[in-house]
Amino acid sequence: MTDKMKAYDFHPIASVFPMIEGVAFRLLVDDVARNGLEQPVVLYEGQILDGRNRYLACREAQRKAEYIEYEGDDPLGFVVSHNLHRRHLSESQRAMIAESLATLEPGRPEFVAGKQAFSQDQAADMMHVSRDSVQKARVVRRRGSPEVVQTVVAGAMTVAAAAPLT
């Protein structure tokens, strides 16, 4: 079944949230193998907007994935809504997500920056973290080694602990 399953890329918006790994992913694969897919994978612009982990679990379990098209007008809001509350993300993981969303440079008008631009304050509010955590996440992402960044993204280290290492 895996070879016949259509291959999809992940939409950049979906990539804001980290993938599940290790034991959590194995449990998902085992569940999909036993029970099939309970929620369809959501596509947007020909790519996976929501359901990357479910998609990969279906491929590994050799089960058919079901797909639906996203029909709303706020794909980022959709992804945040569907992942923020059902995923057990630490404050530091949410801060790293907020940091990646905070693309609006200080003083730049929102109407010039574009539809999906957010200030650090807006991104912090969206991810339910402090602006200070977002600023520490920015330091980690910009100055930290790829290993340190990945450790924080995976939830194995806090941004407060990682920032001094950069």
Buried (B, 14 or more C-beta within 10 A) or exposed (E): EEEEBEEBEBBEBBBBBBBBEEEEBEEBBEBBBEEEBEEBBBBBEEBBBBBBBBBBBBBBBEBEBBBEEBEEEEBBEBBBEBBBEEBEBBBBBBBBBBBBBBBBEEEEEEEEBEEBBBBBBBBBBBBEBBBEBBBBBBBBBEEBEEEBBEBBBBBEBBBBBBBEBB
